[in-house]
Amino acid sequence: MKISAVTDHEKCKSHLAAVEKNLAKSRTTSQIRQAEAGRALRKLKDAEIGRLRYLVRNVHAVIKGNRPLTDFNWLCELDKAKGLDLGRYLPK
């Protein structure tokens, strides 16, 4: 492989445009994270991810234990009794 191929690619228009888009995206993302509204949205997403983690763990336990799918509802009810918030995903 020739070094000139790499340096020529770095100078081409498509590479420079891709680098610029990537920089613009990272600047926008960092500005959102620093903003107060961005932090609030991140907290909401973190809470949602936490709820989904409980559900995924319950599904994993049911499948790993070779249990019937009805045990998933039972595990979710148990989590609810323990005070864990499963949100709107809790089966009825």
C-alpha positions as MATLAB code, in Angstrom:
seq = 'MKISAVTDHEKCKSHLAAVEKNLAKSRTTSQIRQAEAGRALRKLKDAEIGRLRYLVRNVHAVIKGNRPLTDFNWLCELDKAKGLDLGRYLPK';
ca = [
       0.000    0.000    0.000;
       1.359    3.386   -0.932;
       1.292    6.296    1.490;
       0.292    8.585   -1.352;
      -3.067    6.790   -1.613;
      -3.852    7.679    1.994;
      -2.727   11.285    1.685;
      -4.630   11.713   -1.584;
      -7.777   10.381    0.066;
      -7.397   12.798    2.978;
      -7.378   15.708    0.504;
     -10.357   14.609   -1.603;
     -13.639   16.535   -1.413;
     -15.747   13.631   -0.165;
     -13.399   12.929    2.747;
     -13.239   16.594    3.743;
     -17.046   16.839    3.586;
     -17.420   13.739    5.779;
     -14.959   15.133    8.325;
     -16.833   18.438    8.419;
     -20.189   16.695    8.938;
     -18.723   14.615   11.739;
     -17.329   17.727   13.457;
     -20.639   19.564   13.109;
     -22.510   16.605   14.556;
     -20.174   16.328   17.556;
     -20.436   20.082   18.215;
     -24.243   19.917   18.116;
     -24.313   16.872   20.387;
     -22.037   18.484   22.961;
     -24.126   21.669   22.938;
     -27.304   19.677   23.564;
     -25.701   17.761   26.410;
     -24.613   20.993   28.065;
     -27.987   22.672   27.795;
     -30.418   22.362   30.678;
     -33.136   20.898   28.463;
     -30.649   18.386   27.114;
     -29.756   17.254   30.634;
     -33.438   16.849   31.504;
     -34.054   14.783   28.381;
     -31.026   12.625   29.197;
     -32.403   11.947   32.698;
     -35.732   10.869   31.206;
     -33.984    8.545   28.786;
     -31.837    7.092   31.581;
     -34.966    6.348   33.614;
     -36.564    4.653   30.608;
     -33.440    2.578   30.000;
     -33.490    1.510   33.649;
     -37.065    0.285   33.324;
     -36.243   -1.651   30.175;
     -33.257   -3.276   31.897;
     -35.575   -4.811   34.499;
     -37.808   -6.200   31.782;
     -34.930   -7.624   29.775;
     -33.518   -9.278   32.884;
     -36.899  -10.838   33.589;
     -37.169  -12.170   30.033;
     -33.631  -13.507   30.252;
     -34.405  -15.283   33.529;
     -37.539  -16.879   32.075;
     -35.738  -18.098   28.961;
     -32.585  -19.191   30.771;
     -34.642  -21.132   33.309;
     -36.697  -22.746   30.554;
     -39.849  -21.477   32.235;
     -43.221  -20.761   30.618;
     -43.806  -17.239   29.355;
     -46.452  -16.701   32.043;
     -43.604  -16.530   34.562;
     -42.613  -13.234   32.970;
     -45.829  -11.662   34.264;
     -45.167  -13.152   37.683;
     -41.625  -11.730   37.766;
     -42.892   -8.305   36.746;
     -45.496   -8.391   39.506;
     -42.749   -9.387   41.942;
     -40.622   -6.440   40.807;
     -43.607   -4.146   41.269;
     -44.120   -5.525   44.802;
     -40.433   -4.820   45.523;
     -41.028   -1.205   44.554;
     -39.289   -1.225   41.191;
     -40.815    1.024   38.569;
     -41.478   -0.848   35.328;
     -43.547    1.986   33.886;
     -46.123    1.403   31.210;
     -44.501   -1.846   30.071;
     -45.854   -3.837   32.985;
     -47.965   -6.687   31.617;
     -51.545   -6.952   32.806;
];
